[in-house]
Amino acid sequence: MRFHLLGSLEVLDDDLPVPLGGVKQRAALGFLLLHANRVVATSKLLQALWSRDVPPTARKMLQNAVSGLRGVLTPHGSNPEGSALLLTHAPGYLLRVDQNSLDLSRFQQLTEQGRGELSSGNWPAAAKVLRKALSLWRGPVLADLAETGINWPELTAIKDGRLATQEDCFEAELACGRHYEIIGELESLIEVEPYRERLNGQLMLALYRCGRQVDALSVYRRTRAALVEELGLEPGRELQELERAILDHAPALDLPPSVQRRHLLAVGQASPVSAPVVITPPVAQPVAPPVAVGAMDVTTVERKLVSVVMVSAQLGLAAGDGDPEDVDAVHQEVASVVSAEVSRLGGVVGGNVGSVFLALFGVPKTAEDDADRAVRASLAIRDRLAAVADVQIGVATGDSLVRLPSSGAPTATGVLLDQCRQLMALSPLGAVRACSATREAAGSVTWEADGAPTGGWQAVSCVSPRGATRRSQAAVPFVERERELLVLQGLLDEVRTRRRPHFVTVLGEAGVGKTRLVNELTSSCSTALRGTATAFGDDHGFGPLSDVVSGFSSFETLRAALASLVGVGELADRLHGSLACLAEPGPGVQADFPAWRRFLEEVAESDPLVVLLEDVHWANDVVLDFVEELSEHAGSVPLLVIATARPELLQRRPSWFGGKRNATTISLEPLSHNGTRSLLNSLLHTRELSSELWQALVTCVGGNPLFATEYARMVADPRMPCVQNDASLPVPPSVRGVLTAQLDSLPFEVKAVLQDAAVAGDLVSPGAVAATGQRDALEVAKALELLEQRDFLRRQGRNSETGEIEYGFRHLLVRDVVADQLPRAERAVKRERALGWFEEPALDLTDRRAG
């Protein structure tokens, strides 16, 4: 017999489940198994089964349950090994169980074994053993009993212990160089355990080793804010020291030498290294679970829109006479440049064959501007290697099947790689050649006027990323935003007349019209300074402030402009010293909030000033801190500060301007059906479309002006099949990029649940989604709640047959895009499971079948 507590309570006899009886009998068995091979007093059992209002017949009911359990625990199979014995033993009962037949005991044994390997420095063995221990979990401990309201202290202790085991496992995997693989799992755990400093430290280290220093520091600031605001505590010494080490690029944070050498074989990158970093030493303690929907120790396969870069470096004279050591030195320099530029712009180096290097953008997470990043990285590689090697670079953008293994680098397959290789081979020495899809998507790149005769387009240069990739919206009609515009105009009038600063946050999803709204306001303003944050670039997140200063005056003439503003003297010199560093901001910029604030106050004193800060969800924490500080300390001047952001800002700063008298938040909702049709009418002019195509357009656009613009551009092309024969509308690449980036912002396990929901049908419930993905229903229910909070799903009420909450997709395009990420074979299997669940005899849900 085998006994399973790590999930729903389960007893197996010869691999067959044993019926366990009613709730009280199951609860008695569960409690006795938690204290296996120890005497449990009758009074303690009674308290566990009836936490309050113990009935007069409780002892008799317990005796009946024990009698029933003795029958259950009698083995009926051919193998009596592992059978349990339930004995009456004063002052209560003793359940004698073979430790090897109890999954909780096995988990504790493996955990102790893994911690022993961890203490001895055997990182690979520790990771393997701890992963094996964690694989025993099928869901929360005694999940079925917990669902009935049971909340024993033992369950909390085991849950906390599983989390500690995961932390130990992450420690071992970080030491093995698996930082890339564990980021998703760490992020999902931290969502439910935000105060766990060891977890946050491990995520910071993993992000830092992936070249994401800014993200690592953001984790620290977010953790510190949560601890200070909610608990009144500063982070512990270990976490504070880790932040300082990241700021200093301390060598102690690098991989151990033996691990680094293994990674060199994969990515061709060398750097000095030292001992592995331990966030906190492993401590022996009880065992426990993370709230996760599925195990991460698997290879994920997805269909994704990616940009592929191939770099061929002909070493030439730089390698001397071809001596292997000279060649290797040049090769290492090339590899280092490729890795640095690709990582800086959010790509992943996929390895190399000789002097040909492969990089992927859009893996593991999609960004809306992956093609732009890919070309920008290629041009930077070309320029940096000009004196070292002759390079040929190809860039191709399109669909690929991507594999994200639990260990090792991601891979991509498909004709896209062959296309990229051909572009690279046809590229002249010292040039970057890209496909038409890349050219269409890379908005900040300057291209040669004519395409190459042999195919592709040659990139010449790229402009500054500060606001350069923003799509022009001047020609987009102003539809259904009159009320919001009146609010802004009223606030501006109030700022002018009362000479008091005011701060406005305009929140909305990508493409909903935030920029169009504020452009309508600033078009009538005499003095407006604009700054834009970008998701990538060399401004280290200071772009908004740098843009504002350069809008006032070019940095070359800044000193003279400040002297004209405040007069020649000490104040002008001080302001110039604090603002000039923003011309080429780096990570070492010294924040001078009083000087920056005084600058804006002086500009506003001479003329009412509107400061527009766009996309501040991408700004660094220094900029966000300054904006909040400005709202608290700005003097009595006519200053209106408008920040536009996506809802992700509130995940970083939940209390953003909350409760402040001089602050207003405007949330932009999607356009109505009529508003969407009016906008499409304006964009399509007099184009005649069938009623079916009109309906499909309005449905696909979903009230998003950016989507309307992109769909109108697509439909305006008479070569499109959908215009010829009313075929179903494809998703424009730019729209797909926006939606995929939103999906990839989800924790790994939650995104997997959303993929299952997309297959299950238009209306989904926890039971249907759990059956589709073969997941624990309780964990699926939690994931669906999170997806509702993140606005991917909308609650539609309860199903009259099952009583479960049902959800629908906020936007049908989200459903289609997330379902298309699944490979066809996997999608077909999941669809069959969903259909099987809907067709169960007890369910009358035939009108909601999987699509």
Secondary structure, 3 states (H helix, E strand, C coil): CEEECCCCCEEEECCEECCCCCHHHHHHHHHHHHCCCCEEEHHHHHHHHCCCCCCCCHHHHHHHHHHHHHHHCCCCCCCCCCCCEEEEECCEEEEECCHHHEHHHHHHHHHHHHHHHHHCCCHHHHHHHHHHHHCCCCCCCCHHHHHCCCCCHHHHHHHHHHHHHHHHHHHHHHHCCCHHHHHHHHHHHHHHCCCCHHHHHHHHHHHHHCCCHHHHHHHHHHHHHHHHHHHCCCCCHHHHHHHHHHHCCCHHHCCCHHHHHHHHHHHCCCCCCCCCCCCCCCCCCCCCCCCCCCCCCCCEEEEEEEEEEEEEEECHHHHCCCCHHHHHHHHHHHHHHHHHHHHHCCCEEEEEECCEEEEEECCCCCCCCHHHHHHHHHHHHHHHCCCCCEEEEEEEEEEEEEEECCCCCCEEECHHHHHHHHHHHHCCCCEEEECHHHHHHCCCEEECCCCCCCCCEEEEEECCCCCCCCCCCCCCCCCCCHHHHHHHHHHHHHHHHHCCCEEEEEECCCCCCHHHHHHHHHCCCCCEEEEECCCCCCCCCCHHHHHHHHHHCCHHHHHHHHHHHHCCCHHHHHHHHHHHHHCCCCCCCCCCHHHHHHHHHHHHHHCCEEEEEECHHHCCHHHHHHHHHHHHHCCCCCEEEEEEECCHHHHHCCCCCCCCCCEEEEECCCCCHHHHHHHHHHHHCCCCCCHHHHHHHHHHHCCCHHHHHHHHHHHCCCCCHHHHHCCCCCCCHHHHHHHHHHHHCCCHHHHHHHHHHHHHCCEECHHHHHHHHCCCHHHHHHHHHHHHHCCCEEEEEECCCCCCEEEEECCHHHHHHHHHCCCHHHHHHHHHHHHHHHCCCCCCCHHHCCC
